[in-house]
Amino acid sequence: MKYLAYISVLVLLGLAELISCSKLPHIIFIIVDDLGWNDVSFHGSKQIPTPNIDALAKDGVILNNYYVQPICTPSRGTLMTGKYPIRLGLQHDVIYAAAPWGLSPEEKILPQYLKELGYATRGIGKWHLGFHHKDYLPVHRGFDSFFGYWNGKEDFYTHFEEGVGTNGLDFHDGDKNVWNYTGHYSTEIFTNKAKEVIHAHDKSKPLFLYLAHQAVHAGNSYTPMQAPPEYVSRFPHIHDKDRRIFAGMASALDDSIGELFHALNQSGILQNALLVFTTDNGAAVQGIDESTGSNWPLRGSKYNMWEGGVRGVAFVWSSLIRGRGGKITSELMHMSDWLPTLYSVAGGDVKTLGEIDGHNIWPTICCNTPSQREVILHNIDPVWKVEAIRKGKYKLLKGSVFDGNFDGWFDKEGKKQENVPFTKTDLKLQDKVYAKLSNKSKVISILSTTFSNDQNHSNGYCYQDNQNKKDCHHLTDSSSANSYQKKAFSDLEVDCGKKPENASTNCKPMEAPCLFDIESDPCEYNNLAKISPEIAQELEVLLNQYRMKAVPVRNQPMDPAGNPKYHGYAWIPWRSTP
């Protein structure tokens, strides 16, 4: 039996290799900013309908046990290198404006690897891996072109980044400042740039398009929540003003995914494309970064290592694996896995990548083979003195950020209070909005036409009793929309069970390590450290082993010379030496 199982694995691995090597696929990698578990409707919340994202997720492979880093810079560094932040010096905080540091240019990153395999490499959107010296810029690190911003945030309309006592333009084409986009919304700009890249691309050469959206991260402090009025007005059922604007930001993002998918289809790239969608970290709940994201029902927020901060929204879609994937995989995965996975899909030999922390998860995505990953180091931050590690189903967490003020549970609107059920009127409005936006979805339209005759696929976007492919994707009323969402995504709703009365007090991570069984307790209600001390000790030993591998943090204080007022009120590389 073991021999047969071994042969079966080899067959599946061979299939994965065949798919990845028959013709190099175009790779479209979409990373969104601060998107929380409850900010997409395919996780069960209809407050903010995301029909384009939902349809792609359901038609692809949803990564339901996937983890990211708790904040921007570490997550992006891990993505680009396949290494944990502790091995990059990125394990503490993020790069702030005018701080002269970043991901070391000595680290070879994803676009450089793919470029060596013959890919055209195009980057759009957010960088946030350093820019104080030209060697840190994306166009000097493997990207043939890069249009976007280099800091962690900016105004969605003026494209100025406000730092501590600083303010300047942070919008660039390559290494040149661009001033002519004032008044234009970032999400729409980045979408149009991506469409330009797609339509101009020579399809005989494989394309790597890295689209790092600014949405749904808050903008500058003077106007943190920004969305076009026509998007905000879609959500009369959301009474909190900031959450309503946040919904507009998310809806604009969803439309962007539809526009991108449409462009890929029009250009002919879609038939041989692999599309990855991921968040960089959990949502910033109300009170953090002046945002109103939601990780409900998961615990915590961006910045911390509770599940709400590190369990990520992600899926993979490709015409190459339609009907082959597991639809929903609960295999353990991490942001560091993308580099070896995409390198393998692009025809590279993972063995040549050297010592990395990521695993090739393509056989799991493609063919349902078990993940090679058993351990995730969430992080070891020696400055904030917070660390967490996962092995199998158990997670050990020590320390906290912001004095533990965001260690609790936040409701469906990202507010720190017990979840208040939506009213019947609000629920009816949610269903109507979901139906209306679904009928406008370009992804649903394409899946129901271009791919409707795919006999190897089970029409995953259709969940009505009538299986007529011509009609089933039309959610003509709120009742059918409600039925669709309940049936399509019920398997993805996190069931926390009843919250015990001592949930908020049985774990005090700043005093002692806490242990959780994430499989049976995804909302981290029950601290098992005293019940299972031997498991806690095993994870402590593992943490110490990783601690021995850590390099010093690279963080540097802000340099006054980087202030944009000395550079024509634009953010530019200001140092002559790295």
N, C-alpha and C positions, 0 to 999 in steps of 0.2 A: 504493500500500500504506500509506504514511504517513497518507493521508487516511482510508482505511478504519479504520486503527487509532485515529485521532483520533475518528472517529464512534463507534466501539465504546466508547471511554472515555466519551464524552458520554452514550451510552445507559446505561451502567452507573452513571454519576453521577446520571443522571435517576432510575434505579431506586432508588438510595440515597435520593435526595431524596423520592421518592414514599413509600417505606417510613417515613421519619422524619416526614413531614408529613400523612399521611392521617388520623391520629389521634395526638395526642401520647402517647407511651408512658410508662408508669410506669418510673422509673429506680431500680433497686435496686443500690446501690454498696456492696460488701463489701470492706473493707481489713483484712487480718489482720496481726499484728505478729510480725516476726522469723521468718516461715515460710521455711525453706530449700528449695533445689532438690530435695533428697532426702527432704523431710519429707512429701511426698504420694506416694501409690502410682501416680498416673498418669504419673510420671516413671520408673517401672520398679522402684521399691523396694517390696517387700511387707512390710517390717519393720513399718511403721505403715500399715495399711489405711485408706484414706479413700474408701470406696465412693460416698458421696453426692457428694463433690467430683469424683471420677473420672467418674461418670456424666454430670454436668453438663458437665464439660470435654469429654468425648468427644462428647456430643450437641450441643455448641456449637462455638465457634471457639477453639482453643487458640493463644495468642500465644507462639510458640516462640523469638522473637528480641526479647524485650521487656525493657526496662531500667528500674530504679528508682534512687533515690539510696541511698548506703550506710548511712544512719542515719535515724531517725524524723522529727525536725523538718524537715530539708530536704526529705524525700520528701513529707511532707504539705503543706508550703508550696508545692512545685512542683505537686502535684495540684490544690490549691485555686486557683492563679493561672495555671497554664500557663506559668510562667516558671522559668528555671534559678535555683538558689539564689544564684548570684553577683549576680543583679539584685534580690534581696530582702534581702540582708544575712544570709542564713541558711546561708552556705557553710561555717561552722565549728561542729562539734559540735552539741549539742542544748540545749534549755532545761532547766536544772536547777531543782529546787524552790527557791522564794524568790528566783529570779533575775528582776529586773524588766525583761523584754524579751519580744519575740515578733514574729509577723508583723504588720507595720505595718497599723493600721486604715485607712490610706489605700489599701491594696490591695483592690480589689474581688475577691470570691472566688465560687466556684462556686455556693453556695446563693443568693447575691444575684442572680447572673445568671439562675438558673432561676426564682427567685421573680418576677422581672420578666416572665417568659414564662408566668406563671400557675400555677406549680407550688406545691403544698404541700411544705414542706421540713422534714424530720424528721431529727435527728441522735441517734445512740446510740453510747456507748462512749468511745473515747479522743479527746482533743482535741490537746494538746501543741503548741499554737501561741501560748501566752501567756495569762495571766489576772491579772496584777498590777493591772490596771485594768479596770473593767467594759467598756470599749470593745473589749477583746480577747476577751470571752466569745462563744461561738458564737451565743447567742441575741441578741446585738447585731450579728451579722455575717451575717444572712440566714436563720438557722434559726428556724422557727416554734417549735420546741421542741428541747431537747437534754437527754438523760439520760445521765450518765456521769461521767468523771473528767477533770481538766484537766492533770495532770502526765504524765510519761512511763511511769509504772508505779504499781502499788499492790498491796496484799495481795488475793488473790482472794477471801478470806472476810471479813476485817475491813474492807476498803476504806480502810485507812490507808496513806498514802504516807510512806515513811521517806526523809528527805533527810540531809544532812550535819548531824548534831546536831539534827535536827527530826523530828517525827512528828505526823501529824494526819489526820483524815478527809478523803478526796478523793472524795466521791460526791455528785452534785448533780443536781437536777431544775430545769432552767433556771438561775437564779442562787441557788437555795435549797439548803442542805445537807440531805441525807437520811441519817438515822441508823438506820433500821429494817431494814437489809438485812444486818446482821452475821450471819455463819454461812451465808449463801447465796452460792453460787459465781458468780463474775462472768459466765462464759460463759452460764450458764443464765438469769441475770438479764437480760442484754442480749438473749438470744433471746426471752424472754417479753415484754420491752418492745417488741421489733420486731413480734412477733405481735399485740400490743395495737394498735399503730399501724396495721398492715395491716387488721385486722378493723374498726377504727373509721373507716377512711378512706372518704370519699365518692368513689366511683369515677368520678363525673362530672368530677372535677378530677384532673389528673395529679399523681402522687406522686413526690417525690425522697426516698428513704430511704437515709441514709448510716449504715451499720452498721460501726463501727470497733472490731473485736474486740480485747480485751486479749490473748487467746491468739495465739501461744504464747510471748509475752514472759515472762521470769522475773518473779517477784514481788520482794518485799523481801529483803534479804540474809539475814535470820534464817530464812526458809523460801522459797527462790527457786522451787523446783519444787513446784507445787500442782495436784492433780487429785482429784476424788472417787474413793474406793477402788474403786467398781464399774467405773470406767474403767481404772484402773491394772491391775486383775486380769484384764483382757482379754488381756494381753501376757506370758504366762509364758515366751515364747521370747526375751524381751529380758532379759539377765542384769544389765546395768548398772542400778542402782537409779534414778539420776537420769534416764537415757534412758527407762526404763520409765514413770516419772511423766510425762516429756515426751510419750511416746506417748499416755498418758491424756489429757493436755491437748489434743493434736491430735485424738484420737478424739471428745472432747467437742465440739470445734469442728466436726468433720465431722457429728456428729449435729445440731448447731445449723443447719447448712446444710440438712439434711433437713427439720427442723422448719419453717424459714423457707419452703422451697419448698412444703411441704404447706399452710402458711397462705396463701401466695399463690394456690395452686390453689383452696382452699376459698372464698376471698373473691372469686374471679373476676378478680383482678388479673393473674394469670399469663398469661392469653391476650393481654394487651397490655403485656407487661413486657419491659424490657431489664435483664439482670442482669450486672454486672461483678464479677469476683473477682480481687483482686490482693494480693500481699504488699507491705509498705512498704519492705523491704530484705531482704538475704540473712540466713541463719541466724546466730545467735550461737553459734559452736562452743564446745566445752568449754574453759573458761578465760576466756571473755568473758561478762560480765553473769551469771555463775554459771548459764549455760544449757547445753544439750546438743543444739543443733540441728545439722543436717547439710546441707552443700551438695555432697556427693559427686556426681560426681567433679570438680566445679569447684574452682578454687583460691581460697583465702582465706576471708574471713568478713565478717560485718557490720562496719562501720566502715572497711573498706578498699575499694579500687576494683578488686581482682581480680574475676574473673567471679562467684565465690561471693558477693561482697558486693553486686553490682549487677544480675546477671541474675535477673529476677524470675519467680515463678510467677504466671500469669495466664490467664484465659479470659473469653469473653463468651458468654452464652446468651440467646436470645430466641426465642419462638415466631414472631416476625416474620421471622426469617432462617433458620429450620430448613430445611435442604436447599439454601440459597443460599450459605452460607459455605464457606470452603475447608477446614473442619475443623481443619487445622493450617496456620497461616501462619508463614512464616519472614521476613516483611517486618519491617524494623527499626522498632521502636516504643519510646516512652519515656513515663514517668509524666506528663510535661508535656502529652502529647497528649490526656489525658482531658477537660480543660476545653473546648477547641474542639470535640472530638468530641461530647460530650454536649450542648453548646450547640447544635450543628448538628442533632442528633437531636431536640432539643426545639423546633426550628423557628426558632432564632436565626440571624442572619447573622454568620458568623465574621469577616467583614471589619470588623465594628464592635468587635471585641475589642481593637483597638490592637496595639501591638508586644508580641507574646508569642513564646515559643520552641516552643510546641506546634503540632502539625499535626492537622488533621481526618483521622482514620484510619477514619472510618465507611465510606467507599467500599471500603477494603481489607477491613474486617471483614465488611461486607455482601456485597460483590460481587467480591472477589479482585483489585481493581485494585492496581497497585504503590503502595507507600507513598511519600509525598512526602519522607520523611526519609532523609537521607544521613549526617548528622552527629549525634552525641550528645556533649555536654559532660558527662562524668561528674561533674566538679567541679574547682574551683580553690580550695583551702583555703590562705590565706596565713599562717595561724597554724601549722598542722601541716606546712605546706610539702609538701603532697601534691596531685597533680593528674593527671587523665587525660582523654583525648579519643578518640573513635572516629569514623573517616570510612570509609564503605564497610566493608570487611572488616578494616581495620587499626586497631589501638588503640595509643596511646602512653601510657605510665604513668611518672610521676616521683614519687619520695618514698615514704614508708611511715608507718604509724601503729604505736604501741606497739613502737618499735625493731625493727620487722620480724618480731616473734615470731609473727605470724599470717599471714605471707606464703606459707606452704606449703599443703600438701594435707592434708585431714582426712578420716578414714574415714567409713563409713556410720553411725557413732554419734557423729560430730563430734569424734573423738579424733585427736590429732596422732601418727599412726603409719601404717605401711603397712597398706592395707586387708586385713583377715583375713576369708577367706570364711566364710559361715555354715555350720554343720554340717548334715548331712542331717536330723538330728532337728529342728533349728531351722527349716529350710526347710519341713518337713512341717507343723510347728505354724503357721508363717506362712500356709500355704495354707488350713489349717483355719480360722484366725481370719478370713482374707479372705473365705472362703465364708460363714461364720456372719454376719459383719457385712453382707455384701452382701445376704443374704436378708432382713435387717431394714431395708434402705435404703429410705427413703420416696421419694427421688428416682427410683430404679430402678422402684419400684412405679408412680409417677405417669407416668413416661415410657412404661411398658409398657401403660398403660391409657388415660389421657386422650389421649395423642398417638400411640397405636399404629396408628390408621387414617390417619395423615398420609401421603398417597401421594407427597408431594414430598420425603420424607425416607427415608434408607436405614437405619432402625433401628440407629443408630450405637452404641447401648449393648449390642447383642447380637452376640456373637462366638463362637457355637458352630455346629457343623455343621448341627444341626437348626434351621431358620429359622422354626419355629412360634412366632409372637409371644407366644402365651399362656405358653409354657414356657421360651423361650430365656433369659429374664433370671434364671431360678432357678439359682444356682450351688450345687447340692445337695451337692457333695463337693469335697474339696481338689483333685482332678484337674481338674474343670471350672473351678474358680476360677483355677488355675494357667494353664490354656489360655486363659481369657478375658483375663487380664492380659497374657500374652505377645503375643497377637494384637492386642489393642486398643491397646497402648501401645508396641509395639516401635519405632515411628518416632520416639519421643520420647527414647529412651535416647541419652545423649551418648557418642559413641565418641571416646576420647582417643588411641587407638593406644598403642603401647609408650612408656613413660616413659623418656626418655634419662637416662643416668647423670649428666649435668651439669645436669639440669633445675633443681635447687635452687641452682646456682651461676652459671649463664650470665646471670642477670639480678640485678643489685644496684641496685635503684631509688633507694637513698639516695646512690648514687655517680654514677649515670648513667642517662639515660632508657632505658626498655625498649620494644621494639616487638614486637607480636604480630599474626599473621594469625588472627583469631578464627574465621573460617569453617573453616579447615583445622586449627586448633590451639585448640579451645575450652577446653582445660585449661591453656593458657599454659605449655607446656613449653619452647618454642623462641624465644629472644630474637633478633629479626632486625635489631636496630639497627645492627650492624656490616655486615650483609649488604646491607641496603637503607637506607643513610644518607639518600638523597634523599627517601624516604617519611617517615622520622623527622623530617627538617627541615621538610617540608611541614606535618606535624602540629604541630610546634613553632610555626610561623608562625601556624597557626590558633588555637592556645592563646593566643598573644600578642594576637591580635585580640579574643578573648573577654575576656582580662584587662583590656583597655581599657574594657570595658563594666561591669566589676565595681564594685559599691558597697561601702563599708566594712562590715565585719561589725557586726551589731547586738548581739552578746553583751555582757552586763553581769554583774558579780560579784553573788553572792548578797547580798540585803539582809536584815539581821537582823530588820527590822520585819515581814518576811513570815512569820516563825516562827509556826506554828499555836498555840503556847502563849500567844500574845498575842490569839488570836481564838477562844477556846473550844475549842482543839485541833481546829480544822478549817482547811483551806486555803481562803482567800477572797481576792478582790481587796482588797489592802491599801493601795493608793496612790490618792490623790484626783486625781492628774494622770497622764496617760499617760507 
